[in-house]
Amino acid sequence: MRLLRGDGGFSLVELLVVIAIIGVLSAIGIGVFMGQRARAVDASVKSDLRTVATVVSGMLADGVPVEASSFGADVRVTPGNGVAVHVVGDSFCLVGRAVTGTRGTQSWVLDGEGLRDRAVSSCPGSAIVEIT
């Protein structure tokens, strides 16, 4: 079979169209991936807050003083996250932060009213302990 004069391969326009399509699909895929990663970081902070809240509420119920020395090595949070514990009387407030991740430092507050929006980023009183 003999090739005709114009059948030597793809034209430059065809190659550019294929490259453009691949670029658009990649941009969409990366955007979706980054959104998933941000949600995963938020979920890890929320999980750490609930874990520390369980420990602190147990300490308060048992009458154990909530102070820095009360938290042993068994109270751990996800690497890259931190939880500040604030105790005022017989109630407590926790501030969880993800210092690593896709959007810089993020804060979540867990107190008697439940898990608060990221717009609320502080608790009353000074932190008793910062768990990292």
Steps between C-alpha positions, in 0.01 A plus 500: 500500500639833398447812716352799337687827525294647792467184713830526690360540855319744723493869421620761746143619559384149589784459749428838660131413537589171674746679734236763584243230582749320725579830675134575570436150635810525721390836642161355591656192659751698709225731626288207614800336667592816693141533622506143628827560678365811674195306620727223630705751701180648647374152590825416680477816713136425588592144594784620723265747671251224578776274634640767732146602604434142612817502712429842654136422579612175664754690710237754609250221584762314706611815683852484355649849467538597137856625475795445271639216713165316485543424132724203447657360187177315426326823393624556148375694202563462129851618402473857375196575718482669838227524764496769771302412814321781689318417826275752675337360812335171417479564126762489230570633155743360245664673204629269228736616231652344192829674441584282204279440203361680205371824647743591776385522859135408551314520830200309635348556844325229702318617812170446681313618193666239281739534210515862389562649160855597412404867543507446879866446575549558871378388842469696825796488734853392430593158370594245763683275259574485128505142370697454177 
